[in-house]
Amino acid sequence: MRARADRVEAWLDRSDVDVLAIQETKCKDENFPWELFEANGYDVAHFGLSQWNGVAIASRVGMKDVERTFQDQPVFGKGGKDPIQEARAIAATCGGVRIWSLYVPNGRSLEDEHMSYKLAWLRQLNEHAESWLSEDPQAQIALMGDFNIAPQDEDVWDIDFFREQGLTHVSAPEREAFQGFLDSGYTEVVRPHTPGPGVYTYWDYTKLRFPKKEGMRIDFVLGSPALTERVSSASIDREERKGKGASDHAPVIVELD
């Protein structure tokens, strides 16, 4: 985040967004560039514990009821050592919408302990997401961020490559976890406006993945029914992936009526 502060500020000015959800800030709260957002008229909340992970929300339509982690968020420690609730989820109500900025665990490999953690993390989040709609079917909720899952075959550049290599992000358990949110009543609000194939949100820095158009669609906005009804358009800012100092993810933008 600190290394890309200038790019973030320029993008905010260019895109004119009211709310921005950020993942993988890679800094502690005391090192977060608060002044960048405040100088541009945004309230901002950040949750960071170390140089890893980190999530934030910036809003110029108000911010209240900030929540760091979700209830009973699973913990992780490599080899079971010193497990903690990582800085992977932060929520705030902005302009009447409950925003969750989410950085879902990667999983690392299909047999890694991090994969069990990923699936437990998603399962616990979905239990809460379902309960929020049960409590208030008209709630406006957006679950957004890096889900580290490609739910459809067209969401990766070559599904055969992923399967032959036994890679993460496309396995049945991961896709079932993603589908769980849809079964709970949430909708992928961006895909109808950005249909594939060949439409991605992430390109690895290695092996010239971006110029080769070898990407993955792993960043999503899942909307509650009431929020989904308000979506007028959506886009993926692929241009922001270009140039020096670019993130390996492209911004995903949703417009509401």
N, C-alpha and C positions, 0 to 999 in steps of 0.2 A: 504494500500500500504506500509506504513512504517513498519507495523508489519510483512510483508512478503517479505521485501527487499532481504533477503538472498536467499529465494526460487526463487524469480524472477531472481536474478543474476545467480544462478545455472542453472535455466531453459534456460536462454539466452545462456549460455555457451554450454549446452547440445544440444539445438535445432538448434543453429546457424542460427536463423532467421534474415532476413535483416530489416524487419519492424514489429513492435509490436504495436497493438492497445489495450489500456487498458481502462476498465470501472470500475466505483465505487472505485476510488482511496481514497475517504473519507479524503481528506486533502486540505488545502489551498495551493496556489502556493508556498508560502514561506516555507511550511513544506514538500514539495515534495522532494524525494531523487534524485535531479538532478545529483549529483556526481556519483551515481551508474551507470547510463547510460553513462555519459560522460567518465568515466574511462574505459568503455568497448567499446568505439568507436562509440557511438550512439549520434546523435542529438536528442533532445527531446523537445516536446511542451506539456504543461499541462494546464488544465483549471479547477480550483477548487476554490470554494467560501466559503466552510465551511467543517464541518466534514461529510457532506452528499454528495452523488453523486460524481462528479469528473471524468474527462476523460483525456486521454493522448495518444500521438503517439511518438514512438521512432523509429529512422531510421538511418541506416548506409549507405544508398544509396542517401543521400542528403535530404534536407527538405526546402521547400519554400512555400510562400503564405499561411501561417497559418491563419486559420479562426476560431474564437471562437463563437459558436452558429451559426445557419443558419438564414437567413433573416426572420424577422417576426416570430421567434420561439415563440410559445405561452408561456405565463407566468403562474405561479401558486403561490397561497398563500392559506393556509388552511382557509376555510371559507371566501375566498376573501380578507383576510387581508394581507397587505404588499406583493403583488404578485411580483415575480421576474422571470427573465429568468434564469432558473437553469443551472448548469454546466453539461450538458448532451450531448453536441455535440462539437467536434473539428475536423477540417480538415487540411490537409497539402498535398502538392504534393511531393511524394517520388519516385525517380527513374522513373518519368514520369506518375505515377499513382496517381490519386486524391483519397486519403484515408480519409474516414469519420469514426471516432471512436464514436460510438453511444451507449448511455445508455437510452433506451426507458423507459418512466414512467411505473411503475408497474401496476397501476390501482386500487390496493388494494382490491376492491370488485366491483361487477357488478353495484351496485347502488351508489357507492362513487363518489364524485366530481372529484376524481383523475382519474376515468375512462373516464369521459368526456374530461379531460385534456389530457390523453393518446391518445385518438382518434383524438383530434384536433392537437396534436403534430405530430402524424404520417401523418395526412392528409396534413399538411403544408409542412412537409419534402418531401412527395411524389410529391407534386406540383413542388417543386424545382428540385427533382431528374428527373422528366419527362422533365422539361424545359432544364436541362443540356444536355440531349440526343437530344432534338429537336435542340438546338443550335449547337451541335457537335456530330453527330451520331458515330463518331470514338473515342470519348472521352473514356479514360480508367479510370473507376470509381469503387471504392469498398466501399459499405456501409456495415460496419461490426460492430459487437458488440452484446450486450445483447438486443434482441428485446422484451423480456418478452411476447412472443407469441409462442404457439405451433400450427403451421398451419395445421398439420395433426393429425388424431386420434392416429396414432402410435407414435407420438412425446411425449406422456405421458404414464406412466406405466399402467394406468387403466382409460380409457376415461369414463367408467361408473361411477367411483368414482367421477371424476371431475364434471360430469353433475349432479349426484345426490346431490352433495354438493353445486352446483351452484357456482363453482369456476371460477376465472379469467383465462386468458391465452388461453382458448379454446372456448370462446364465438363467436358467428357469427360476431358481429361487429369488434372484434379484428382480426379475421381471414380474414375478408373482407379488413381490412386496410393493412394487410400483402400482400394479393393477389394484392392489388393496385400497389405495387412496381413491381410485376411480369408482370402485365398488362401494366406497363409503359416501359417495355423492359429489366428489370433486371432479373438475373437468380440466383437461389440458386446453387452456384458452388460446395458446399461441399457434398450435399446429394448424387449425383451420385457415389461418391467415398466412401461413408459411408452409404450404404442403411440400413434401419431398417427392421423389428421393433426391439426394444430393444436397439437402439443406441441413447444415450443422451449426453448432454453437461453440465447438471446441476443436482445436487442431494442435497436436503435440508439437513442441519446439523442434524435436529431432526428425531426421530423415526427410526433411523438406515437406512435411505433411501439409502445410498450408498451401504452398504453390501447386502441389500435386492434387489439391482438393480432397485430401484423405482425412476427413474429419469425423466428428461424432456429435450427435444431438443428445446432450446430457443435462442441459440447463432448462428448467421448466418453471412455468407459473401455473399452479393448480388452484383453480378458483372454486369457491363455494357456489351453489346455485344462484344465490342473490347477486353475487359479484359477477358471475359469468354472464348474466343477463345484461350487464352494463358495458361489456367489452365491445367497443366499436371497431377497433383495429389492433393489429399487433405486428411486430417486425423483429428481425435479428440484424443488428448493425455490424455486418461483416467487415465493413470498411475500417472499423476500429481495431480489428485484428492486425491491420497492416502497420508497417513502419517501425522505427526504433523504439524499444521499450514497451511494445504492445503486450497485453496479457495474452495468454493462450486461449482465453475464452472471449467470446463476443457478447456485448450487451444485448439482452432480450428486453424488448419494450412493449408495454401494453397501454392502450389508450382506453379510457372509460368515458361513457356519456354522463 
